Amino acid sequence: MEFLCSFCGKRKGDDQNWLLGFEGSGGPGKVMKYTITLLGKWDEELAGEVNAVHFCSTACQNKYVGKEYGDDTWAE
């Protein structure tokens, strides 16, 4: 499966440490509108979930969250 950064569009290579999150959920398979859960690490199996978002860097992750969720976003 091919993965692209959800912010900049960069293609993931085999040896790259990427970040993974899930939109509209508390995790895979759960649905809550207007939420994002950031895992802080890559999980190849979970990355294929329909609500997964992929990031090539912390910078792209932060820019995406800021753009899509605005200033009211907070994360644990």
Secondary structure, DSSP 8 states (H G I E B T S, - for coil): ---B-TTT--B--TT---EEEEETSSSTT---TT-EEE-SS--TTGGGSTTEEEESSHHHHHHHHHHHHGGG----
